[in-house]
Amino acid sequence: MIKQKRNFLIGCFNMAFLFCVHAQNNTMLPQNTIRIDEGDSKETIIEKAAHVVPSINQLSALRNEFIAFIHFGPNTFTRMEWGNGMEDPSVFDLKELDTDQWCRTLKAAGMKMVILTVKHHDGFVLWQSRYTNHGIMSTDFRDGQGDVLRDLSASCQRYGLKLGVYLSPADLYQIENPEGLYGNLSNYTKRVIPRDVPGSPFANKTTFEFEVDDYNEYFLNQLFELLTEYGPIHEVWFDGAHPKTKGGQRYNYAAWKALIRTLAPEAVIFGKEDVRWCGNEAGGTRDTEWNVIPYQDDPSNMNNFPDLTKEDLGSRDKLWEANYLHYQQAETNTSIREGWFYRDDTYQKVRSADDVFDIYERSVGGNSTFLLNIPPNRDGRFSAADVRTLHEVGARIEATYGQNLLKGAKGPKETLDGEPETYTLLKEGQNELVFSTAKPININRFVIQEAIRVHGERIEIHALDVWSNGGWKEIASATNVGYKRILRFPDVSSDRFRLRILSSRARPAIGTVSAHYAPTRPPQLAFRRNVDGMVSIEPLKDGFSWKPHGEDILENLHVNYQIHYTLDGSEVNARSPIYDKPMVVKTGNVRAVAISGDHVGAEANEVFGIIKKDWKILAASSAIGSHGAAMAIDAVPESFWQSDETGPVQFIAMDLGESYALSSFSYTPQHKTDKGMMEKGVIKISEDGKRWRTMASFEFGNLINDPTTRTHRFKEKFITRYIRVESTVIAGGGNSLSIAELDFFE
């Protein structure tokens, strides 16, 4: 109660402060949501957009910058991406748990918060809930007394990390269980939350009364447990994914929100009006990420999850179509591994530190929060490869951004004092700020932050210049700034820097600027193999995703280097063979690194399947236009086979040219659209290419949101020359199958 009162007073103080500031300047009062009135001109709408500001909780969440996701549960042990809700709790065969190791690693990476999947879509809970037995209480872990969330909460307290919870609205256990509550068509009646459970009272005596059905009551009871018994919760994460629905079940989000706002007053809510999804799970970022979002209806009253995945969410053209303007920041969420849950340390790729650091700079430096998933293994720990990456990322963040090279520089003092609450408000007609240092400094990063708490997001286009050879030279440009923009460019040395505002929605308020240097590193590498088995190893052209100014400067971003490789899966180092031209790789594990002096780049690691040179298509269910069946085996991931929309059962049959003992296969979905993803299917083989028998079934979850290559390992090897892949379920209820590539492994 004291904390709630303190937060209320802080909120009142901040609103009073904002009112005084803007009353003195006779300007519009900043608000979290601003309504567009009938008759508002385009100019008025843009002025209103310039006064939409984050709430205190949203600003605090933005300042977290880099946070962790933890996907852990039955899927960790079944190796599935999505469970089906019918798993026996005993499959969660956890013996040990080391949440201190998690938090030590996250702290070393520079993260400030961790969000645990306390209940994923399968409905299995990781805490000692009073309201279900489908969870950790029905396992052998600590004789049924284990509680992953309690352990994690204690570790967060020890290591100074904030805590968040992911509670899936979708619940397959409650759908599939005959006594399940999801979609059971129960009546909406007044119910008290939390529901009393004899012998298990709550220390927190707050109660609520809502008119809800059985499933919403269940969900609210669990939220009450999570928000009152595990320390302060700073984010509640609601996933919009629905593997399956039943009975027309609807969520009473208004009740959920009322409970969260009361019991967790410092928390932001993901998936609704506080924080939104970035629109992909691959670490992709928009060049322009506005957090002032147009809505047709009042976002505070909306009960559905809005679709905010388009490339353009907040341009002027979009704002002019709105009825409401609302501040809603993006989270860029992706996983350090292929998939959200741990599968293994051999086939499941782990992102390099180069890759994670690049996403960090693009997301945090692109007006969003970076949410990186690290899935614990079946020993209840982060695997060594994940830990190495995170430690290196943390060291790189500190080495790059731990020192401001503009410290002691001359210029507007409010932008150079490092204080987020001070700022320089540009005068009418002023469009530039100049900074000078006592001697030239060498930099390749420049950070800009707007004073969004008071003045919102205003800058639309800006550029950075350096004084060189007696004149100004532009070295970088970008669109909006918002909470933070990190400009990245080749090394420059100068003692004078100029920030120019080329377009803005109102007078810009610059909160902080800083200059930094990130040591140049050897590039990330990528493999490409053609149908003849010829493998080339090249720098990853899009490994750095900003657009260079002027001519292509990618090669200038890397030092001179040599590429070393191994073909047998053994460790690659400076003593390994030097790559100088493409080579034939029949099958096996190829590893490669770029090395420059003592600097070793990120390792590229790929297991190659059978060469496709002699493969032939025997038959396919159908094909649309130019997307013929041969495109599924042409070793060109950009092309794809697409069947007609005749139903979920589609097939493609192949002659591999000779017989092989197959251990696994991989499916690469196409990326052009979210249609045609193969969710479930069977593998069939034949002795003559005509009569087929089933050898294996497979299932791939979450393909629409995460269309990455998926691998299925067969329970036992089998020998065949003729093989058929047949879909039985297309994701999203689709009736057409698409395949970019199929690969088979010995």
N, C-alpha and C positions, 0 to 999 in steps of 0.2 A: 504494500500500500504506500509506503514511504517513497519507493522508487517510482511508482506510478505518479505520485504527486509531484516528485521532483521533475519528471519528464514533462508533465503538464505545465509546470511553471517555466521550464526552459523554453517550451514551445510558445508560451505567451510572451516571454521576453523577446524571443526572436521575431515574432510577428510585430510586436511593438517597435522593435528596432527598425525593421523593414518599413513600417508605416512612417516613422519619423524621418528616415532617410529620404523617402520618396515624397513625403509631404513638403520637406524643405525644398526639394527640386521641382515641386508641382508636376509630378509625373504619375503615370499609371502605377497602381499598387501591384507588386509581384504576387502571383498566386500559383499554386500547384496545378490547378485546372481553371481555365478561363473560357467562358461561354462566348460564342460568336452570335452577336445579335443581328436580327433582320435589318438589312440596310447598311451593315458595316461595309465600308469600302475595302478594296484590296490593301490599301495603305494602312487602314486601321487594323485589319487582320494581322498584318506583319508586325505592327507595333504590339499587338497583344501577344503574338508569338515570342517577341523579345522580352516579355515579362513573365513568361511561364518558368517557374523555378522548381528545383527538387525540394522535397520535404526534408526535414532533419534526418530522418532514417535513411532516405534515399542517398543523401549526401554522404552520410557515414558509410553506407554500402559501397558507394563509388570510391571512397578513400581506402577501402580494403584492397582494391585493385586486383590482387592475385589471390584466388581462393581455391580450395580443394573440394572435389567430389569423391565420395567413397561408395562404390557399388560393391555390395557384399551380400551374400545370401545363398540359397540353394543352388542358384545358377553357377556359383563359384565351384561347386562340386559336381554338378551335372554337365558343366561346360556348355550350357545353353545361354543364348543371349536373352531370351525371354522364356520364363517358365510357363507352365500351363495351369498352375493352381492345384493340380492333383498330386503333386509330389508328396511322398511320405516325409514328414519332418526329419526322420532319421537320416535322410540324404545329406543334411547339413552336419557333416561328420567332423566338426571342429574339435581339435584336441587342445590347441594352445591359442592364445590371443595376446598380442603385444601392441596395444594402442599407444603406449609410450614411444615405441619405434616409429609409428605413423607420425606422431606429432613432432618428434625430434626432426624427422625428415622434412616435414612440411615447414617447420620453422626455419630450417637451413635453406629451404628453397625461397624464402621470403614471403611465404603465404601468411594471411592474417585470419583465415576462417576455414572451417571444414564442415561440409554438409554430408551426412550419412543417410543412405537409403534404408531407413528403419522399416519400411514396407515397400517392396517393389510390386510390380503388377501381379505376381503370383500370390500375394496376400500373406506371405510368411513374415512374421514380425521379429525384430531383433531385440526387443525389450520385453520385460515381464509385464505384459498387458493383463488387466483383469478381465478383458472382454473377449478373449479368444484363446484357444489352445493350439492354434495353428501357428507355431512359432518356436522360438528358442527354448521355451519352457517344456517342449515335448521332445527335446533332444537329449543326448547323453552329455552335452557340454556342461561341465561343472554340476553334474547330477541334476540337470534341468533347472539349475538356479542361475545360470549365466545370463549376462545382460550386456550386450556389446555397446549399447548407447551409454550405459552407466560407466563402463570402463573408459569410453572415449570422452565423456564429459569430465571425468576426473583428470584425464591426461591433458585435455584442453586447459583446464585450470592450472595445471603444473607448468605448461609451456606457453601460457599467455595467448591462446588462440580462441577466437569466437567459435560458437557452435551453431549449426543449422541442421534442420531435419527435412528429409524428402519423404513425404507420405503419399503414396500413389492413390489417387482417387479411383482408378481402375483396380479391381480386386478379383482375380480369376478364381481364388478359393471360394469367395462368397458367391460367385456365379455358378461354379461347377458343383459345389456341395449341395446335396438335396435340401439341407436345412439352411442354406446360405441366405443372406439378407439382401444381397444386391439384386435389384429388379424383381423382388418377390411380391410386388404389387400391394404392399401394405399401405394402410391409410395414413394420411398426414394427421397427426394429433399433437396436442401440447405435451411436451416431454421435458423433464428436468435433466440438465447436464451438470455434473456427471451423474450417471445412474448409480445408485447406491449398490455396492457389492458387500454383503455381510462378511465381517472379519477383515476387510481391507479398506479402511477409511483413508481419506485424503487429508493431509496436513493443511492444504489450502482449502478453505471453507467457502470460496466463491461458488455460486451456482448461477445457472442460466435457465431460462425457459424458452424453448423454441417450438414452433409447429413444424414437425418434420416426420419423415417416414423411418422405417427400421434402419436402412443403410446409412442415412444421414445421421441418425442418432448414434450408431456404431462409430462412424467416422468422427463425430464430435467428441464422444467419450474418449477415443484414442488421442485426439488432439489435446484434450484436457490433461491426460496423463503426461504427454510429451512436454507440454508447456509449463507444467507445474512441478515436475519431479526430477528434472535433469539440468537444473541451472538455467541461467538466462539463455534464451534462444534468439538468435539474431536474423535468421532467415527461415521461412517455411516455403518449401519447394513443391509446387503442384505440377505434375507432368500432365500434358494434354494428350498423351498417347493412350489409345484404347484398343488393346489387342482383341477385345470382344466385349459386346454389350448384351444386356438382357432386360426384358420387361419394361423398356422405355425409361429406365432409371435416370433421374435427373438429380443434379447436385444443388443443394441449398447453400450456394457460396456466400450469400449475405449472412447466414448464421455462422459459417466458418470464420468469415472475416470479423464478425463481432466478437467471437471468442478469442481470436488471435490478437486483435487490437487491445483487448482487455488484459489478457494473461501474458502477452509478450509485447509490451509497448515499444520496445526498441527494434522489433523485427520488421523486415520487409517481406512482402509476399511475392514469390515468383509465379508467373503465369497469369497474373491479373494486372491490377493497375499500378503496382510498384515497379516490378521488374519484368522484362519481356525476354522471350527467346530470340536469339540472333537469327534463326532461320535455317541453320544447318548444324551438323555435329562433326564437321571436319576441321574446325578451326578457321573457317573462312570468315573474312571480315569485309564490310563495305568500305569503299573509299570515302563515303560520306555517311556517317552514322549520326543522324539527328536524334536527340532524345525528347524533343518536343513533337508529340505525335498527334495527328488529327483523328478525331472520333466523330461518328455520326450521333451517338447517344452518350449520355453522361457516363463516363467510365466508372464512377463510383457506384452506379446502380446496375451494371452489367453482370449477368449471371453466367455467361458463356465465355469460353476461352477465345479471344479474338485471334484472327489470322494476321500476324504482323511479320510476314516472311518475305515480302517483296523487296526488290533492290532499292526502290525509292519510297521511303516512308514519310519524309518530312520536308520535301522541297516546297518552294512557294506555291507551285501548282497544286500540290496536295493540301496545303494549308487553306487555300481559297475554297476548297470543297467541303471544309469541316463545319460541324456545328459546335464542337468543343475542341479545345487544345489542352493537352495534358502532358505533364512530364512523366516519362516512362523509360527508364534506362535499359540498355541491352546487356545481357550476359553472353559472352562468347564461350560456349561450353563444348569441350571435346575431350577425348580420352588419350592418355599417354600410351595406351596399347590399342591394338586393333580390337574393337568391341569395348563394351562397358564393363564386362566381368572378366576376371582372370580365367584363362584356359590352360596355358602352359608356358614354359620358358623356352621352348624350342621353335615352335611354329608361329607363335603370336608375336608379331613385331612390336618393338618398343620405340617410341619417338626418341630421336637424338636430342641432345641439349641445344644444338643449332636450331632444330625445328621448333622446340618449345620456346626458346628465347625469341625467335622470329614471331611466333604467335603472340607472345607477351607484348612485344613492342607494337604489333599491329592492333591488338585489342585494347590494352590499357592506353596505348598511345593513339587510339582511334575512337575515344569517347565511350568505351564500354568496360566491363569487368571481365577478367579472364578466369573462367571456372574450369579447372583441369581435373579430370578424373584419374585417380590412381587406385586400381582394384587390388585389394589384399589377396594373397595366395591362400592355398588350403592349409597352410601353417599359421594363418592369422597374422602374417607379416607382409610388408612390401618386399617384392623380390629385388635381388641385388641390382639388376639392370635399371629398374625404375629409380632406385635410390641413387645410383650413380648419376643418372640424368638430372634428377632434382637437385642434388648437391652442386653439380656443375652449373645449372641454371641459376641457383641462388648466388653462387660466387660471381657469375657473369653479371647479374643484375647489380650486385654491390659494386663490382669493379667499374661498371659503366655509369651507374646513376648514384653511387654513394658519394661522389665528389662533383660539385658544381664548379665548373671552370670559369664561370662568371662571378664567383665570389670575390668581392672587393671591386667589381667593375663600376664604372660610372654610367648613370642612366636614371630613369624614373625609380626612385628608391623603393616605392611600394611593390614594384615588380621584382626587385632583387633581394628583398629581405627574407625570402623563404617562408613567409607567413601567409597561409592560405586565406586569412580573413582580410588582409589589406590588398588594395588594388589601385590601379591607375585608370581613371575614366577619361577616355580621350575627349578632347574638346570638339565642338562642331567644326567640321572641315579638316580636322587633324586625322591623318591616316597613316602615321608612321611613328615608331619609337626607335631610338638609336642607343646602342650600348658600346662602351669602349673599355678596353683593358690596358693595364700599365705596359704590357708587352704582348706580342703576338701569342695566341694560343692555338693549338692544333685540335680540331674538333671534327666529328662526323655525326653528331646528334644535337638537336635543338628542341627543347621542350617548352610548350606554351600552355598556359591554363587560363581560362576565363573565370571571372568572379561570378559563377553561376548561382551561388546562394542568394545574391542580392540582385543581380542584373541578367541572369539567364544566359541562354545561348544566342550569340549575336553575329559572330564572324561567319561569313559565307565563303570568302576566298582570301587567302593571305599568301605572302611570299617572304623568303629570307634572303637578304643580300649580305655580301662581305665586301669590305674595301680592299681592292686589289689593283695594283699598278695605276694608282691615281684616280680610280673611279669605282663605282658600285657595280658589283657583278651578282646576278641572281643565281643562287645555288640550289634552291628548293622552293616548291610551292605546293599548296594543298587547299582543300575546301574548308570545311568547318573546323572548329576547335572544341568548344564545349568544355567538359571537365578537363580533358588533357589531349594534346596532340604532340606526338613525337615525330619530328622531321628527321629523315635519315638520308645521308648523302655521302659521296666520297670525301676523303680527308681534305680539309682546307685549313690554312693557317692565316690568321689575321688578328688585328687588334681593334677592329671596328665592325659592328654587326647592325643591320637595319631590318626591323620587322615592319613590313608594309601590309596594311589592311586594304584589300582591293575591292571588297564588297562586304556589307554588313546590314543587319536588320534594324540596328539602332546604334547609338554611340557605344563602341566596344569598351568593356571593362576588363583590363588585363590583370589577372591576379598574380601570376608568377611566370618568369622565364628562367631558363637555365641552359647551360651548354655542357656537353659531355663528349667523351671519346670512348668508343668501343674498339678494342684491338681487332685489326683485320685478320680473318681466319681463312684457312683453306676451305673450298666450297663443299657443300653437301653434294653427294653423287647419286646418280640414278642409273639403273640398268634398262636396257632394251634388247629383246631377242626377237629375231624374225622366225619365219616358219622353217628355215634351214638350220636353226639352232645357233646362228651367228649372234654373239652378244657384244654389245658396245657399252662402254662405261663413260658417262659424260657428266659434267656439272649440272646440277638440278637448276634448270633455267628459271623456274618460277619459285625457287626456294625463298627468294626475297620478293615480297609481293607489292612493294611500293612502286610507283611509276617514276622512273628517273626523269630528271629535267633535261630536255634537249636530246642529244644523241644517246645511243645505247651505252650505258656506262657500267653494265653488269660486270664485265671482265675487270674493270678498274677497282671493283670492290674486294677483290681477292689478291693475295700475294702469289708469287710464282710457286708452283707446286708440281709434284709428281703423283700419279695414281699408282698405288700398289694393290695387289689382289692375291687371293688364294681361291682354288677351285674345289677343295675338299672339306670346306667348313672349318679349317684350322685357323688359328689366330692370324690376323694380317697386321704387319708392321713394316718398318723401313727395310727389313731384310727380305721381304716378300717380293716376288717378281714385279717388275714395272710394266704397267699397261701402256702399250703404244699403238695398238690397232685392234679392231674387233677380232673375236676368236670364237670357234665353235665350242659350245658347252652342251654335252649330251643330256646329262641330268646332274643333280647335286646342288650343294650349297656354295654359292659364290659370295665372297666377302671382299670389300674394297674400301680403301680410305685414300684421301688426298693428304699428302704430307709436304710441309714446307719447313725445312730446318728442324727445329724441335717441336713445331706445331703440327699436331695430328688432327685432321678434321673428323667429322662425324662418320661413323662406319655405315656403309650400305651393305645390307645382308639380304639375300634372296635365295629361296630354294626353287630350282627350276624343274619342271616336269618333263614329260616325254616330248621330243622334237616332233613338230607337226607336219614336217615335209611330206610324208606319205599318207597323211590322213585324208579321208574322203567322206563326204556326206552320203549316207545311204538313203535317208528319207527324213522328212520333217512334216509336222502336222500341217503347216502352211507357211506363207511368207507374205509380207506386205511390201509392195513397191520394190525399191532398190535394196531393202534390208533382207537379203537372201540368207539362207541357212549357213552358207560357207563363211559368212562374216563372224560366226560364233567360234571359228577355229582358225582365223587368219593371222593371229598374233598381233592384231592391231586393236588395242582396247577402245580406240575412238569410234570404230565401226561396230555394228551390232545387228543380230538377227531379231526380227520382230514377227510374231505370228499374227494371224487374223484374230479378231475378237469372237471366238467361237466357244469359249468356255475355259474353265481353269485347267482342264486336262489338255496339255500340249506336249509335244515330244520332238526330240531330235536324235537321230541314230547315226553312228559313225563307224567307219572301218579304220582302225588304227594302223593298218598296213602290215602288222605282225602281232603275235601274241605277247602280252606283257603280264607280269604279276603285279596287280595294282593294289596299292595301300590306301590311296585317298584321291579325292578330286577337289578342284576349286572352281567356284562360280564367280565371275566378275560381272556385276550388273552394269547396264548402261547408265550414263549420268545426264542424259539430255532431258529426261522427264522422270517423274516418280511412278510411271506406269510400267507394268509388266514384270515386277520384281518377284522372283521365284521363292515363295515362302516355304513350301513343302513339296517333296517329290520323292521319286524312287529311282534307283539305278537298276537297269536290266542288262543282261548279257545274252549272247547267242553263239551257237557254234557255226551257224551258217548265215547269219545276218537276216534271218526271216522269222524264226521261232524264238521267242524271248522268255526268259524267266527272271524273276526279281531276286536281286542279291542284297540290296540295302535300301533303307529309307533315310531321309535326311530332313532337317528343318533349319531354316535361317530366320532369325527374328530381327525386327527393327530395320529392315532394309530401306524403307521409304525415307526415313530420316538419316540413315547412315549407309549409303549405297557403296560400301567397300567390298573388296574381294573376300569371300568366305570360303573356308576350307572344311571339308568333312572327311574324317578318317574312318575307314571301314573297320568293323570289328575284327575281321580276318581278311587277309589278302586273298584275292581270287585271280585266276588267269583267264584272259580273254583277248580276243582281237576285235570282236564286234561289241559295241556298247551303246546303250540307249539311255538318255536322261529324259525323265518324264515328270512334268509338274503335276501336282494334285491340288495345290492351293496357290493362288496368286495374291500377293499382299494387297490389302485394301479392297478385297472382293473383286479383283480384276479378272478379265476374261481373255487377255492376250499376254503372251510370254515374250520377254526380251532377254537376250544373252549377248554380252559384249565378248566374253571369252570363256571357254571351258578348258581346263587343264587337268591332266591325269598324272599321278605320281607312282613310281615303283616303290 
